[in-house]
Structure formats: C-alpha cells, structure tokens
C-alpha cells in the first residue's frame, strides 16, 4: 500500500484523494412549465429593462446636440 512521506495526523486524510464513492446522486428534477415560464418572464423583463435604459439614456448622454432654442428665464425677458 502506498504511503505518503508527509506527516499527516490522520490516515483517512492522507487517503482521501483516492476515495471513490459508489453511491450515485439522484437525478435532477426537471423544471415544470410554470417554472420555465417564470424564468423566461424574468429574463425578458431584465432584457426589456436594459433596452429601455439604453433607449432613454443615450439621448441624455449625447454631447454633440445643441439645443434649438435658448433657455432664458422669464424674469430676464420682462425687463
């Protein structure tokens, strides 16, 4: 039997890398139709939110556009 040369206080720790289990985990349950619909709805909502933020945010970030009318206060116009 192969032994490690390092000192290990417990023998099961030294042999843990060679241990293989013969127990297989149970198969994963498939998602139901309502769970799939909910996941797709959440995904579509997130994509729509990102698209909407780009749609409304990009015009605000545009720096090359100049305003067509000058913004002056009403107090300066009544002098």
C-alpha positions in Angstrom: 0.0 0.0 0.0 1.3 3.4 -1.0 2.0 5.8 1.9 2.8 9.5 1.7 6.0 10.8 3.1 4.5 13.8 4.7 3.4 13.5 8.2 -0.4 13.6 8.4 -2.1 13.2 11.8 -5.0 11.2 10.5 -4.6 8.4 8.0 -8.1 9.0 6.4 -6.9 12.5 5.4 -3.9 11.1 3.6 -6.0 8.5 1.7 -9.0 10.9 1.0 -7.8 11.7 -2.5 -8.1 8.1 -3.6 -11.6 7.5 -2.2 -14.3 6.9 -4.7 -17.9 6.6 -3.8 -20.1 4.0 -5.4 -23.3 5.9 -4.5 -24.7 8.0 -7.4 -26.7 11.1 -6.6 -30.3 11.1 -7.5 -31.2 12.6 -10.9 -32.1 16.3 -11.0 -35.8 17.0 -11.3 -36.9 18.7 -14.4 -38.4 22.2 -14.1 -42.2 22.4 -14.5 -43.9 24.5 -17.2 -44.7 27.2 -14.7 -41.1 27.4 -13.5 -39.9 27.7 -17.1 -42.5 30.4 -17.8 -41.4 32.3 -14.7 -37.7 32.1 -15.6 -38.3 33.3 -19.1 -40.6 36.1 -17.9 -37.9 37.3 -15.5 -35.3 37.1 -18.3 -37.5 39.0 -20.7 -38.2 41.7 -18.1 -34.5 42.2 -17.4 -33.7 42.4 -21.2 -36.5 44.9 -21.6 -35.2 47.0 -18.7 -31.7 47.1 -20.2 -33.1 48.0 -23.6 -35.3 50.7 -22.1 -32.5 52.2 -20.1 -30.4 52.4 -23.2 -33.3 53.9 -25.2 -33.9 56.7 -22.7 -30.3 57.1 -21.5 -28.4 57.5 -24.8 -30.1 60.8 -25.8 -29.2 62.2 -22.4 -25.6 61.3 -22.9 -25.3 62.8 -26.4 -23.0 65.8 -26.1 -22.9 67.0 -29.8 -26.5 68.0 -29.9 -27.1 71.7 -29.4 -30.5 73.0 -28.1 -32.6 74.6 -30.9 -33.9 77.3 -28.5 -32.1 79.1 -25.9 -33.3 78.7 -22.4 -33.8 82.0 -20.7 -35.7 82.7 -17.6 -38.9 84.6 -17.6 -37.6 87.3 -15.3 -34.9 88.4 -17.8 -37.5 88.6 -20.6 -39.8 91.1 -18.7 -37.2 93.8 -18.1 
